[in-house]
Amino acid sequence: MPMPRRFEGRTVLVTGAGTGYGAEIAVRAAQEGARVAVHYRSSVAGADRTVARIKDIGGEAFTVQADISVHADVIRMASEVFDRFGGLDVLVNNVGDVAGDQMSWRNLTEESVDHLLAVDVKGTMLCVHEIGSRMLDQGHGAIVNIGSTVIVRGSMRAPQYAAAKYGVLGITKSYAQAFAPFVRVNTFAPGFIETETLLNREDWKSGRREDLIAKTPMGRIPGPSELAGTALFLATDDASHMTGVYLNADGGYNMIGA
């Protein structure tokens, strides 16, 4: 199938795009015609690799560094991206932590709670607030927050992760109302994606993968590139009447009743 060109002439910022799912979203946006800003916090090498992949396919990209849990960093990042592009059409808030080293709720620590809330909730809110405000000033824009299907079932393993992702829904709905009708804000929630981080997780290597596949109607766990275009759908013209939405893609594992 030919690659669609849904972002021809548009600009996209993807946070956490140095590795994993964020990198695949950034590359997919470029494949579809976008000029891409590749955000990273500490993985400059990973961000450089993502930019190199984009340039290899004839795209345009640059890196931007920020700790999204620090407001001054988010302001600086927004200024750099808007100045470089002369505006911004799409923000994908991909950065988030899952407390992947925690295998039981019994291992909860205050440090882990503080970290997840700072990144997943505070960081997402700061990015939506600062960049969305500038989009509102320019008169258009679309924001996609990467959520999680963990909100459907909760998490015995890491309750702080489920709590943080519920926070992302509150951010999405609040700013969707505040920014309407000029800037749309939605949440895309993938199920499990076989990133390198997940493949190396203790529970994934000790039977959880097989258990989840058995319970998933589609019968498989996708890699990150397969769901990159799905996340970006919410920023396309085909989704122009969608805001405040929670959209999931998990192979049917968490079917939600009407």
Backbone as CSV, one residue per row, in Angstrom:
resi,resn,N_x,N_y,N_z,CA_x,CA_y,CA_z,C_x,C_y,C_z
1,MET,0.837,-1.195,0.000,0.000,0.000,0.000,0.871,1.243,0.000
2,PRO,0.540,2.243,-0.845,1.318,3.490,-0.848,1.122,4.239,0.464
3,MET,2.164,4.934,0.921,2.090,5.717,2.145,1.215,6.953,1.926
4,PRO,0.207,7.176,2.764,-0.580,8.401,2.614,0.266,9.630,2.912
5,ARG,-0.172,10.788,2.451,0.569,12.040,2.680,-0.330,13.000,3.452
6,ARG,-0.731,12.566,4.640,-1.702,13.331,5.430,-1.121,14.603,6.042
7,PHE,0.227,14.709,6.064,0.852,15.857,6.723,1.743,16.664,5.781
8,GLU,1.415,16.592,4.511,2.174,17.355,3.517,2.133,18.838,3.862
9,GLY,3.338,19.443,3.988,3.428,20.861,4.265,3.146,21.252,5.701
10,ARG,3.029,20.268,6.597,2.708,20.564,7.990,3.912,20.297,8.898
11,THR,3.825,20.823,10.087,4.914,20.686,11.051,4.420,19.909,12.271
12,VAL,5.295,19.044,12.794,4.929,18.145,13.895,6.051,18.119,14.927
13,LEU,5.686,18.236,16.189,6.611,18.034,17.302,6.200,16.771,18.031
14,VAL,7.157,15.841,18.198,6.907,14.610,18.936,7.827,14.590,20.150
15,THR,7.248,14.520,21.341,8.084,14.444,22.538,8.512,13.001,22.768
16,GLY,9.683,12.853,23.355,10.215,11.514,23.608,10.430,10.732,22.334
17,ALA,10.979,11.391,21.309,11.088,10.773,19.985,12.467,10.204,19.698
18,GLY,13.292,10.073,20.728,14.617,9.510,20.520,14.633,7.999,20.423
19,THR,13.644,7.358,21.043,13.608,5.894,21.069,12.160,5.419,20.998
20,GLY,12.000,4.108,20.824,10.711,3.458,20.982,9.588,4.008,20.141
21,TYR,8.412,4.095,20.755,7.199,4.498,20.061,7.304,5.921,19.521
22,GLY,7.877,6.822,20.303,8.002,8.200,19.862,8.825,8.333,18.597
23,ALA,9.896,7.563,18.501,10.723,7.601,17.299,9.929,7.163,16.075
24,GLU,9.118,6.121,16.241,8.334,5.628,15.098,7.255,6.624,14.692
25,ILE,6.657,7.324,15.653,5.675,8.360,15.318,6.347,9.480,14.536
26,ALA,7.531,9.892,14.981,8.260,10.965,14.296,8.602,10.573,12.868
27,VAL,9.095,9.368,12.685,9.468,8.901,11.342,8.229,8.785,10.458
28,ARG,7.143,8.256,11.019,5.908,8.117,10.235,5.381,9.481,9.809
29,ALA,5.435,10.466,10.702,4.991,11.813,10.340,5.803,12.355,9.166
30,ALA,7.109,12.116,9.197,7.979,12.555,8.099,7.652,11.810,6.813
31,GLN,7.397,10.517,6.913,7.030,9.743,5.726,5.751,10.276,5.082
32,GLU,4.911,10.885,5.901,3.645,11.421,5.396,3.746,12.898,5.034
33,GLY,4.976,13.446,4.987,5.178,14.782,4.466,5.481,15.863,5.473
34,ALA,5.504,15.536,6.763,5.705,16.568,7.780,7.174,16.927,7.963
35,ARG,7.398,18.177,8.365,8.679,18.561,8.938,8.569,18.303,10.434
36,VAL,9.597,17.706,11.012,9.460,17.137,12.354,10.483,17.696,13.334
37,ALA,10.001,18.079,14.517,10.869,18.407,15.640,10.918,17.193,16.549
38,VAL,12.116,16.702,16.809,12.340,15.475,17.586,12.804,15.866,18.981
39,HIS,11.932,15.718,19.956,12.273,16.086,21.330,12.967,14.939,22.057
40,TYR,13.883,15.304,22.948,14.503,14.336,23.855,14.826,15.050,25.164
41,ARG,14.970,14.267,26.219,15.414,14.827,27.503,16.888,14.570,27.710
42,SER,17.305,13.289,27.619,18.704,12.950,27.865,19.321,12.105,26.756
43,SER,18.484,11.465,25.937,19.009,10.565,24.905,19.294,11.319,23.612
44,VAL,20.352,12.135,23.636,20.689,12.895,22.434,21.080,11.964,21.295
45,ALA,21.745,10.863,21.626,22.145,9.915,20.576,20.921,9.315,19.902
46,GLY,19.918,8.967,20.696,18.693,8.416,20.129,17.971,9.430,19.258
47,ALA,17.894,10.674,19.730,17.239,11.724,18.948,17.979,11.959,17.633
48,ASP,19.297,11.946,17.680,20.092,12.110,16.457,19.819,10.968,15.472
49,ARG,19.643,9.756,16.000,19.336,8.614,15.122,17.976,8.801,14.455
50,THR,17.007,9.306,15.208,15.686,9.542,14.623,15.766,10.585,13.522
51,VAL,16.488,11.667,13.766,16.663,12.707,12.744,17.356,12.128,11.515
52,ALA,18.376,11.287,11.742,19.089,10.677,10.617,18.160,9.787,9.798
53,ARG,17.290,9.034,10.462,16.331,8.183,9.750,15.408,9.039,8.880
54,ILE,14.977,10.167,9.425,14.084,11.051,8.675,14.806,11.662,7.472
55,LYS,16.036,12.084,7.685,16.789,12.672,6.572,17.114,11.636,5.509
56,ASP,17.278,10.384,5.908,17.554,9.306,4.955,16.396,9.087,3.985
57,ILE,15.184,9.442,4.405,14.034,9.270,3.518,13.661,10.598,2.853
58,GLY,14.567,11.572,2.963,14.353,12.848,2.300,13.544,13.853,3.093
59,GLY,13.356,13.595,4.389,12.572,14.488,5.220,13.417,15.555,5.895
60,GLU,12.740,16.445,6.593,13.396,17.525,7.330,13.097,17.367,8.810
61,ALA,14.133,17.415,9.643,13.938,17.245,11.081,15.078,17.889,11.842
62,PHE,14.810,18.223,13.088,15.848,18.717,13.986,15.510,18.287,15.404
63,THR,16.497,18.314,16.278,16.291,17.903,17.667,16.054,19.120,18.550
64,VAL,15.314,18.880,19.627,15.090,19.906,20.642,15.096,19.221,22.003
65,GLN,15.860,19.788,22.933,16.012,19.181,24.258,15.165,19.900,25.295
66,ALA,14.557,19.141,26.206,13.816,19.740,27.318,13.456,18.660,28.327
67,ASP,13.434,19.051,29.588,12.818,18.236,30.632,11.396,18.753,30.754
68,ILE,10.423,17.981,30.282,9.062,18.507,30.195,8.416,18.723,31.553
69,SER,9.015,18.220,32.617,8.468,18.455,33.954,8.923,19.796,34.521
70,VAL,9.721,20.539,33.751,10.215,21.857,34.171,9.608,22.911,33.251
71,HIS,8.833,23.817,33.814,8.089,24.776,32.991,9.009,25.622,32.113
72,ALA,10.112,26.074,32.665,11.035,26.902,31.885,11.559,26.146,30.669
73,ASP,11.802,24.851,30.817,12.255,24.035,29.691,11.178,23.939,28.615
74,VAL,9.934,23.769,29.026,8.837,23.661,28.059,8.656,24.973,27.304
75,ILE,8.769,26.095,28.014,8.672,27.398,27.359,9.787,27.562,26.328
76,ARG,10.998,27.183,26.719,12.136,27.289,25.798,11.932,26.392,24.580
77,MET,11.481,25.155,24.803,11.243,24.228,23.700,10.184,24.780,22.747
78,ALA,9.085,25.289,23.301,8.022,25.837,22.470,8.534,27.004,21.633
79,SER,9.306,27.880,22.253,9.842,29.032,21.518,10.762,28.586,20.396
80,GLU,11.612,27.609,20.688,12.550,27.124,19.675,11.822,26.506,18.492
81,VAL,10.808,25.677,18.780,10.079,25.006,17.707,9.268,26.000,16.883
82,PHE,8.551,26.895,17.538,7.736,27.871,16.809,8.606,28.813,15.989
83,ASP,9.757,29.193,16.534,10.655,30.068,15.778,11.231,29.344,14.571
84,ARG,11.604,28.098,14.762,12.234,27.327,13.682,11.240,27.031,12.551
85,PHE,10.021,26.673,12.926,9.015,26.316,11.935,8.163,27.508,11.490
86,GLY,8.156,28.578,12.273,7.241,29.673,11.998,5.820,29.348,12.409
87,GLY,5.674,28.434,13.370,4.365,27.957,13.826,4.454,26.465,14.061
88,LEU,3.361,25.849,14.462,3.339,24.397,14.668,1.924,23.895,14.445
89,ASP,1.811,22.846,13.636,0.500,22.285,13.334,0.085,21.172,14.291
90,VAL,1.049,20.335,14.701,0.706,19.146,15.480,1.700,18.939,16.608
91,LEU,1.188,18.649,17.793,2.001,18.211,18.927,1.560,16.819,19.316
92,VAL,2.517,15.893,19.409,2.247,14.554,19.945,2.988,14.433,21.265
93,ASN,2.227,14.411,22.347,2.807,14.253,23.687,3.009,12.773,23.965
94,ASN,4.142,12.273,23.559,4.436,10.848,23.713,5.153,10.525,25.018
95,VAL,5.876,11.486,25.594,6.668,11.204,26.790,5.779,10.677,27.911
96,GLY,6.241,9.621,28.549,5.538,9.067,29.698,6.341,7.930,30.277
97,ASP,6.172,7.693,31.554,6.856,6.583,32.207,5.819,5.570,32.660
98,VAL,6.219,4.315,32.761,5.290,3.248,33.142,5.723,2.515,34.409
99,ALA,6.778,2.994,35.075,7.323,2.308,36.258,7.629,0.857,35.919
100,GLY,8.310,0.658,34.794,8.533,-0.685,34.278,9.366,-1.594,35.154
101,ASP,10.144,-1.026,36.064,10.951,-1.861,36.960,10.158,-2.380,38.151
102,GLN,8.957,-1.857,38.343,8.133,-2.270,39.483,7.244,-3.424,39.065
103,MET,7.376,-4.547,39.720,6.620,-5.728,39.346,5.420,-5.996,40.255
104,SER,5.254,-5.222,41.334,4.132,-5.425,42.247,3.764,-4.106,42.914
105,TRP,2.475,-3.947,43.224,2.034,-2.766,43.953,2.733,-2.651,45.301
106,ARG,3.175,-3.795,45.850,3.850,-3.795,47.154,5.189,-3.058,47.108
107,ASN,5.736,-2.895,45.915,7.034,-2.233,45.774,6.920,-0.740,45.510
108,LEU,5.732,-0.185,45.704,5.508,1.240,45.491,6.426,2.081,46.375
109,THR,7.006,3.135,45.763,7.833,4.072,46.532,7.332,5.488,46.282
110,GLU,7.578,6.353,47.245,7.194,7.752,47.074,7.929,8.374,45.901
111,GLU,9.183,7.992,45.712,9.977,8.526,44.601,9.341,8.170,43.255
112,SER,8.840,6.932,43.135,8.217,6.512,41.882,6.918,7.262,41.646
113,VAL,6.133,7.450,42.685,4.887,8.204,42.552,5.185,9.632,42.091
114,ASP,6.141,10.274,42.749,6.492,11.652,42.401,6.984,11.749,40.961
115,HIS,7.800,10.775,40.554,8.366,10.813,39.204,7.281,10.643,38.151
116,LEU,6.411,9.640,38.307,5.375,9.413,37.297,4.411,10.581,37.196
117,LEU,4.027,11.133,38.323,3.107,12.270,38.277,3.786,13.493,37.660
118,ALA,5.079,13.663,37.929,5.809,14.808,37.366,5.926,14.703,35.859
119,VAL,6.172,13.505,35.346,6.356,13.328,33.899,5.018,13.186,33.182
120,ASP,4.216,12.214,33.611,3.002,11.875,32.873,1.901,12.923,33.021
121,VAL,1.766,13.493,34.203,0.693,14.461,34.430,1.201,15.894,34.283
122,LYS,2.143,16.285,35.126,2.645,17.657,35.056,3.272,17.953,33.702
123,GLY,4.116,17.056,33.216,4.786,17.283,31.939,3.807,17.397,30.786
124,THR,2.832,16.490,30.736,1.826,16.556,29.683,1.038,17.854,29.769
125,MET,0.643,18.234,30.985,-0.126,19.466,31.141,0.670,20.689,30.709
126,LEU,1.926,20.768,31.104,2.742,21.920,30.724,2.884,22.028,29.213
127,CYS,3.090,20.890,28.555,3.234,20.910,27.092,1.931,21.329,26.418
128,VAL,0.813,20.757,26.863,-0.476,21.130,26.285,-0.750,22.609,26.522
129,HIS,-0.498,23.063,27.742,-0.793,24.447,28.109,0.050,25.433,27.297
130,GLU,1.355,25.231,27.284,2.249,26.193,26.646,2.159,26.152,25.126
131,ILE,2.237,24.952,24.557,2.214,24.843,23.101,0.810,25.057,22.561
132,GLY,-0.182,24.534,23.286,-1.566,24.747,22.859,-1.957,26.209,22.870
133,SER,-1.465,26.970,23.845,-1.751,28.408,23.887,-1.216,29.108,22.649
134,ARG,-0.025,28.715,22.236,0.568,29.320,21.035,-0.185,28.883,19.775
135,MET,-0.640,27.637,19.746,-1.477,27.200,18.626,-2.768,28.006,18.570
136,LEU,-3.344,28.270,19.732,-4.573,29.053,19.787,-4.337,30.454,19.238
137,ASP,-3.208,31.026,19.579,-2.866,32.362,19.072,-2.720,32.367,17.553
138,GLN,-2.204,31.264,16.985,-2.031,31.209,15.532,-3.320,30.806,14.820
139,GLY,-4.293,30.304,15.601,-5.614,30.030,15.049,-5.891,28.611,14.638
140,HIS,-4.947,27.687,14.877,-5.192,26.289,14.524,-4.157,25.390,15.192
141,GLY,-4.478,24.101,15.237,-3.530,23.120,15.762,-4.245,21.868,16.227
142,ALA,-3.472,20.813,16.387,-4.005,19.551,16.898,-2.996,18.950,17.866
143,ILE,-3.489,18.472,18.996,-2.643,17.870,20.023,-3.115,16.446,20.271
144,VAL,-2.178,15.516,20.261,-2.469,14.115,20.577,-1.665,13.738,21.810
145,ASN,-2.357,13.423,22.886,-1.707,12.928,24.097,-1.706,11.408,24.061
146,ILE,-0.546,10.809,24.266,-0.484,9.348,24.278,-0.858,8.849,25.671
147,GLY,-1.983,8.173,25.730,-2.488,7.637,26.986,-2.199,6.152,27.108
148,SER,-3.130,5.440,27.724,-2.932,4.006,27.923,-4.264,3.341,28.217
149,THR,-4.383,2.088,27.799,-5.570,1.306,28.136,-5.549,0.859,29.598
150,VAL,-4.501,1.205,30.331,-4.440,0.858,31.752,-5.601,1.488,32.513
151,ILE,-6.185,2.556,31.981,-7.297,3.194,32.681,-8.543,2.319,32.696
152,VAL,-8.624,1.347,31.784,-9.805,0.488,31.704,-9.809,-0.539,32.833
153,ARG,-8.655,-1.146,33.075,-8.565,-2.229,34.057,-7.796,-1.858,35.314
154,GLY,-7.109,-0.708,35.284,-6.228,-0.402,36.401,-4.958,-1.228,36.309
155,SER,-4.082,-1.088,37.300,-2.822,-1.826,37.298,-2.478,-2.302,38.701
156,MET,-2.551,-3.607,38.894,-2.088,-4.162,40.166,-0.584,-3.985,40.308
157,ARG,0.110,-3.985,39.179,1.567,-3.868,39.197,2.015,-2.480,39.637
158,ALA,1.444,-1.447,39.033,1.894,-0.075,39.292,0.693,0.857,39.323
159,PRO,-0.004,0.973,40.452,-1.194,1.833,40.535,-0.904,3.290,40.181
160,GLN,0.318,3.744,40.460,0.648,5.141,40.148,0.629,5.397,38.647
161,TYR,0.908,4.372,37.862,0.868,4.506,36.402,-0.577,4.696,35.937
162,ALA,-1.491,3.878,36.463,-2.903,4.023,36.108,-3.429,5.382,36.535
163,ALA,-3.033,5.826,37.722,-3.480,7.132,38.211,-2.989,8.253,37.304
164,ALA,-1.739,8.156,36.873,-1.172,9.195,36.009,-1.890,9.244,34.665
165,LYS,-2.203,8.094,34.102,-2.860,8.081,32.800,-4.313,8.547,32.901
166,TYR,-4.955,8.341,34.050,-6.260,8.962,34.253,-6.109,10.482,34.248
167,GLY,-5.010,10.970,34.810,-4.752,12.408,34.796,-4.652,12.958,33.389
168,VAL,-4.078,12.186,32.482,-3.962,12.625,31.086,-5.348,12.827,30.471
169,LEU,-6.300,11.987,30.827,-7.666,12.167,30.327,-8.263,13.479,30.806
170,GLY,-8.026,13.809,32.078,-8.527,15.073,32.605,-7.918,16.270,31.894
171,ILE,-6.630,16.177,31.610,-5.950,17.240,30.868,-6.551,17.369,29.469
172,THR,-6.726,16.238,28.804,-7.263,16.232,27.446,-8.634,16.888,27.378
173,LYS,-9.535,16.467,28.238,-10.905,16.976,28.188,-10.965,18.457,28.570
174,SER,-10.157,18.844,29.553,-10.177,20.242,29.992,-9.705,21.186,28.895
175,TYR,-8.570,20.858,28.287,-8.033,21.741,27.250,-8.790,21.610,25.931
176,ALA,-9.410,20.471,25.688,-10.262,20.350,24.499,-11.388,21.373,24.558
177,GLN,-11.943,21.576,25.742,-12.985,22.591,25.902,-12.396,23.999,25.845
178,ALA,-11.262,24.192,26.503,-10.668,25.531,26.565,-10.210,26.028,25.200
179,PHE,-9.692,25.135,24.370,-9.103,25.532,23.093,-10.076,25.465,21.911
180,ALA,-11.246,24.876,22.109,-12.195,24.728,20.998,-12.663,26.104,20.527
181,PRO,-12.984,26.235,19.215,-12.934,25.199,18.180,-11.650,25.199,17.364
182,PHE,-10.653,25.966,17.791,-9.483,26.170,16.933,-8.388,25.124,17.099
183,VAL,-8.231,24.601,18.315,-7.194,23.600,18.587,-7.865,22.367,19.181
184,ARG,-7.675,21.237,18.536,-8.265,19.988,19.013,-7.272,19.265,19.929
185,VAL,-7.794,18.629,20.979,-6.959,17.895,21.931,-7.596,16.529,22.168
186,ASN,-6.860,15.468,21.859,-7.380,14.107,22.005,-6.345,13.199,22.663
187,THR,-6.816,12.063,23.146,-5.928,11.040,23.714,-5.985,9.788,22.856
188,PHE,-4.818,9.305,22.473,-4.720,8.002,21.812,-4.094,7.015,22.789
189,ALA,-4.770,5.885,22.975,-4.315,4.900,23.961,-4.012,3.569,23.292
190,PRO,-2.748,3.302,23.027,-2.403,1.975,22.511,-2.428,0.959,23.642
191,GLY,-2.632,-0.284,23.276,-2.430,-1.347,24.255,-0.933,-1.625,24.356
192,PHE,-0.580,-2.835,24.684,0.839,-3.178,24.768,1.471,-3.091,23.376
193,ILE,2.645,-2.482,23.320,3.428,-2.374,22.090,4.798,-2.971,22.374
194,GLU,5.267,-3.829,21.488,6.540,-4.506,21.752,7.732,-3.615,21.391
195,THR,7.953,-2.635,22.247,9.164,-1.831,22.159,10.311,-2.610,22.801
196,GLU,11.521,-2.122,22.608,12.676,-2.777,23.217,12.560,-2.795,24.738
197,THR,12.020,-1.714,25.300,11.856,-1.645,26.752,10.916,-2.723,27.249
198,LEU,9.784,-2.913,26.568,8.828,-3.935,26.996,9.414,-5.335,26.828
199,LEU,10.099,-5.573,25.729,10.667,-6.896,25.484,11.673,-7.305,26.556
200,ASN,12.285,-6.319,27.198,13.284,-6.611,28.230,12.712,-6.614,29.644
201,ARG,11.404,-6.378,29.770,10.807,-6.314,31.101,10.654,-7.706,31.698
202,GLU,10.861,-7.820,32.984,10.868,-9.120,33.671,9.563,-9.883,33.485
203,ASP,8.431,-9.206,33.684,7.149,-9.906,33.569,6.860,-10.321,32.135
204,TRP,7.340,-9.529,31.158,7.097,-9.849,29.756,7.841,-11.117,29.346
205,LYS,8.997,-11.339,29.946,9.813,-12.501,29.609,9.435,-13.743,30.404
206,SER,8.507,-13.607,31.335,8.181,-14.753,32.197,6.717,-15.162,32.100
207,GLY,6.141,-15.019,30.903,4.812,-15.562,30.659,3.711,-14.562,30.396
208,ARG,3.909,-13.292,30.732,2.822,-12.336,30.542,2.506,-12.114,29.071
209,ARG,3.534,-12.106,28.233,3.321,-11.896,26.801,2.374,-12.954,26.244
210,GLU,2.656,-14.207,26.539,1.840,-15.309,26.020,0.412,-15.243,26.564
211,ASP,0.280,-14.845,27.827,-1.044,-14.733,28.434,-1.872,-13.648,27.750
212,LEU,-1.246,-12.507,27.488,-1.962,-11.409,26.849,-2.347,-11.733,25.411
213,ILE,-1.454,-12.387,24.691,-1.771,-12.771,23.315,-2.978,-13.701,23.289
214,ALA,-3.023,-14.638,24.239,-4.139,-15.585,24.308,-5.466,-14.884,24.583
215,LYS,-5.427,-13.734,25.260,-6.644,-13.014,25.626,-6.975,-11.873,24.656
216,THR,-6.146,-11.694,23.636,-6.354,-10.606,22.675,-7.024,-11.150,21.415
217,PRO,-8.221,-10.689,21.067,-8.916,-11.203,19.887,-8.085,-11.169,18.604
218,MET,-7.259,-10.116,18.426,-6.440,-10.050,17.220,-5.271,-11.025,17.256
219,GLY,-4.976,-11.606,18.415,-4.015,-12.701,18.521,-2.558,-12.344,18.394
220,ARG,-2.198,-11.074,18.631,-0.801,-10.677,18.532,-0.586,-9.365,19.267
221,ILE,0.688,-9.043,19.513,1.090,-7.767,20.098,1.894,-7.024,19.029
222,PRO,1.469,-5.833,18.619,2.144,-5.140,17.517,3.455,-4.487,17.934
223,GLY,4.283,-4.207,16.956,5.467,-3.385,17.167,5.083,-1.917,17.073
224,PRO,5.985,-1.028,17.471,5.643,0.398,17.528,5.322,1.039,16.185
225,SER,5.942,0.590,15.106,5.687,1.228,13.815,4.257,1.002,13.334
226,GLU,3.654,-0.126,13.740,2.304,-0.442,13.281,1.267,0.549,13.804
227,LEU,1.482,1.078,14.998,0.506,1.976,15.608,0.902,3.453,15.517
228,ALA,1.993,3.743,14.837,2.416,5.147,14.699,1.400,5.943,13.889
229,GLY,0.957,5.393,12.778,-0.018,6.082,11.940,-1.369,6.208,12.613
230,THR,-1.700,5.253,13.486,-2.975,5.303,14.207,-3.009,6.484,15.159
231,ALA,-1.912,6.703,15.871,-1.831,7.855,16.769,-1.968,9.156,15.994
232,LEU,-1.317,9.223,14.858,-1.334,10.444,14.052,-2.691,10.713,13.415
233,PHE,-3.512,9.685,13.283,-4.851,9.876,12.713,-5.598,10.999,13.415
234,LEU,-5.474,11.083,14.736,-6.220,12.079,15.499,-5.800,13.517,15.164
235,ALA,-4.676,13.676,14.493,-4.208,15.007,14.093,-4.508,15.309,12.628
236,THR,-5.185,14.402,11.939,-5.461,14.590,10.517,-6.783,15.300,10.287
237,ASP,-6.995,15.725,9.046,-8.257,16.360,8.679,-9.434,15.400,8.807
238,ASP,-9.191,14.104,8.676,-10.274,13.128,8.820,-10.834,13.111,10.237
239,ALA,-10.067,13.623,11.198,-10.522,13.678,12.590,-10.919,15.094,12.997
240,SER,-11.280,15.922,12.003,-11.496,17.347,12.266,-12.660,17.637,13.199
241,HIS,-13.564,16.676,13.404,-14.694,16.893,14.313,-14.533,16.087,15.606
242,MET,-13.292,15.702,15.887,-13.013,14.930,17.101,-12.167,15.761,18.051
243,THR,-12.676,15.992,19.249,-11.878,16.628,20.300,-12.367,16.115,21.644
244,GLY,-11.455,16.013,22.599,-11.791,15.452,23.901,-12.000,13.954,23.877
245,VAL,-11.509,13.309,22.827,-11.767,11.879,22.599,-10.695,11.009,23.246
246,TYR,-11.112,9.832,23.727,-10.203,8.766,24.139,-10.362,7.641,23.120
247,LEU,-9.322,7.393,22.339,-9.356,6.374,21.287,-8.324,5.308,21.595
248,ASN,-8.759,4.047,21.668,-7.771,3.003,21.962,-7.582,2.043,20.797
249,ALA,-6.433,1.390,20.805,-6.077,0.396,19.786,-5.285,-0.694,20.485
250,ASP,-6.000,-1.743,20.881,-5.351,-2.794,21.679,-5.720,-4.202,21.211
251,GLY,-6.133,-4.291,19.939,-6.472,-5.611,19.410,-7.715,-6.231,20.012
252,GLY,-8.526,-5.407,20.688,-9.764,-5.919,21.273,-9.633,-6.390,22.706
253,TYR,-8.453,-6.273,23.304,-8.226,-6.813,24.653,-9.135,-6.161,25.696
254,ASN,-9.307,-4.834,25.573,-10.136,-4.106,26.542,-11.397,-3.591,25.863
255,MET,-12.209,-4.469,25.329,-13.431,-4.027,24.672,-14.299,-3.257,25.658
256,ILE,-14.691,-2.048,25.236,-15.488,-1.187,26.094,-16.942,-1.261,25.657
257,GLY,-17.822,-1.568,26.590,-19.236,-1.677,26.274,-19.850,-0.327,25.987
258,ALA,-20.917,-0.336,25.201,-21.615,0.910,24.849,-22.308,1.487,26.075
